[in-house]
């Protein structure tokens, strides 16, 4: 058992079982036929980040930077 995506993907590639990872992490392996999907009905579409934080005007600088980054990267994709 691990929470390292690279280790999990490598184990799946070696036939050590199934794994649950974000599709972009394995898209090349799926396209090449090295991996295949299963149990799709249990894999909801991911609509992006959901961030809950206090609405106080005095946010920590690191939190403010994270929120700004996520908002700006979303605007660039739209």
N, C-alpha and C positions, 0 to 999 in steps of 0.2 A: 504494500500500500504506500502510495506517495502522493504528494500534491505538486510535483514537478512535471509540467506539461511535456517537456522533452523526454523524460523517462517514461511517462505514460504512453506517449506516441511510439517510442521505440519498442516498448513491450508489445503493443498492438501489432506493430510491423513484424515482430518475431513470432506472432501467433500465440501470445500468452494470455489472450482473453479479449474482452471488449473494453472500451473506454468511453468516457463522456468528455469531449473537449469542444471548444468552439470550432465550427467548420472551417473558418479561414486558416486555422493552424494546420489543417490536414488537407486542404483543397488540392494541393499538388499530388498527394498520395491517392486521393480519391480519383482524380482525373487519370492517373497512371494505372489505376486498378490495383494498387498495392493494398488499399483499404476499401471497405465498402460500408455503407450506412446500414443501420438496423434500428428497429424500434422507433421509427420516425414519428409515430403518433404520440410519443412521449417527449418529443423534442420541440418545444415551442420556439417560434421565431423570436429573435432577440431584437428589440427595438432601440437599443442603445443604452447608455448610462442613465441611471436614475440616482440622483444625489439628494439626500435629505440633510439639511444643516440648519442650525438656528438662524433665524432671520434678523438677529441683532445687527446693528450697524457696525459694531466693532468686531469684524471677523479677523481671525489670525491671518497673517500675511501669507502663509503657506496655503491655507484653505482658499483665500481669495485668488491666489495665483492658479490653483487647480480649477476652480470654478470658471475663471476667465479663459483658461486654456481649453477646457471642455466645450464651453459655449462657442469660442472662436473656431475650433475645429469642426463643430457641427455646422456652423454657418458656411464654412468653406465647402462642405460636402453638398449643401443644398443648392 
